[in-house]
């Protein structure tokens, strides 16, 4: 009897479940129901794979036009989600209500690899066309769902686990599905949670877009959640009738569907009129005010806002009951970030520019940011620049280096203490760094070195927006932009048990990577900028020899080392010309002992990956992001290609091909190093 292949075994498993016969693996009820639909309703056969049909360009353009507001509201969230997951072997996809992929964010190599299986923009991924899968089954079940490898209907897709969440529109109907499909078995442990959070943000943005001319009421039973992802949101007409609501609002007010609430007056939900809520919100500078439910004793905290384009008559109507607020204007959305204010961070490097663009957008929404980069790449300077364009720019910038503080002092430094809390405490007590950062930005440098015991307290501060000083019984409310930084791989620390997983995902709203100086293509412009910043008058020029030495040096200390070298050269140079003699010997002379294996391995490996300007400029933003991810893994594994391939769960040949596509070059030394590891 011939041996059955994995495909035949999988097809047999599907049919056993459909026919209610003995199955070899446990199958969830939604997946079992989906398999039954595929066989009994759609007449699909798991042993006969047929790729999903793809729309013509005209048909796709029609679909995208019909879903234009959904796509517009989802673009940023999809890019942010892709950055959060930080895996080049995945795609974030958006399908419309009919199951057609209308937008996709992924690396080019992954997109090319899965397009052969029909995973591409324009393909139809309903259950009828593609069998059981994240997108199609989510549309059928109307619930968040994770489809593991073996749970797909067709054996062809068992290597692609996926997590999907339905996006509901203002009428309570499914507008589309947000999906993450990858090759990683580990990704599903947290990707479904992140997909669900991104889905909620898209729904809120869709509500804002479709009801931009309505009054918006943000509320929650806890004041710190007002205006957040978990807050309720109502769109209310000028005549006080409810037009739309998000699902959190329906849940908190006790309604099962929007049809039960739509058309009712706002006074049927709260014990206050629309005019009163808006007037009180204006008087309170748009901090949450207290109201109660209309027919019960439930207390809510609420902020009411007029439309951004309110007419003068509308504004006057609400000002009658709030005369003290006539000089105020309704709260406006944050102004677009002025990138010219942080232009000093890059001078033409495409990767650095893409990270700045992303950071400038997410900081406007107060999303936590993690900066990752080698020592000296300018993480604190980057954080200060983000603070300058954030909604908290008028507040303080408070940096804390978690690696430089003794472990027994970190707790009191971060959280503060009341008078007499411990022996040696200041008589009047002390405010901690977290309280000092209230209304501003808290920058936690080298967050990976924070002791585990304090990570739990920090997590509580982030979740509750309040801090309890040592020895105190009362809490202090805080509101700040959180920026963390580390030269270490936090996800590896999570897997090794050195860093809390729940804190990691709270800190990592989005992760940005600052490239090492040796990889930046704007080194010359950066050098001229630093020379100008270190001199009051005309900055000195560089001789061709000095310029060549600075551009070809590996810079293990990155920008910090470059700044110190230029400061010394300015002090030593004679007149307005910096010569090679004014530079340190290690920069102008390549001494054998520096390049020998007995010296620092990092210094020896610095030149291993080089790409010229033309090569890097040919890469798009996603490829640049993937390139940086691969380079970071190579650095962490000391350029041992075998270990990196194992970490990515791919073969060495696949990794070599990926590196060639991303313009990561290996020298002869690196190949010897890999083979001998």
Buried (B, 14 or more C-beta within 10 A) or exposed (E): EEEEEEBBBBBBBBBBBBEEEEBEEEBEEBBBBBBBBBBEEEEBBBEEBEBBEBBEEEEBEEBBEBBEBBBEBBBBBBBBBBBBBBBBBBBBBBBBBBBBBBBBBBBBBBBEBBBEBBBBBBBBBBBBBBBBBBBBBBBBBEEBBBBBBBBBBBBBBBEBBBBBBBBBBBEBEBBBBBBBBBBBEEBBEBBBBBBBBBBBBBBBBBBBEBBEEBBBBBBBBBBBBBBBEBBBBBBBBBEBBBBBBBBBBBEBBEBEEBEEBBEBBBEBBBEBBBBBBBBBBBBEEBEBBEBEBBEEEBEBBBBBBBBEEBEEEBBEBBBEBBEEBEEEEBBEEEEEBEBEEBEEBBBBBBBBBBBBEBBBBBBBEBBBBBBBBBEBBBBBBBBBBBBBBBEBBEBBBBBBBBBEBEEEEBBBBBBBBBEEBEEEBEEEBBBBBBBBBBEBBBBBBBBBBBEEEBBEBBBBBBEBBBBBBBBBEEEBEBBBBBBBBBBBBBBBBBEEEBBBBBBBBBBBBBBBBBBBBBBBBBBBBBBBBBBEEBEEEEBBBBBEBBBEBBEBBBBBBBBBBBBEBBEEBBEEBEEEEBBBBBBBEBBBEEEEEBBEEEEEEEBBBBBBBBBEEEBBEEBEBBBBBBBBBBBBBBBBBBBBBEBBBBBBEBEEEBBBEBBEBBBBBBBEBBBEBBEEE
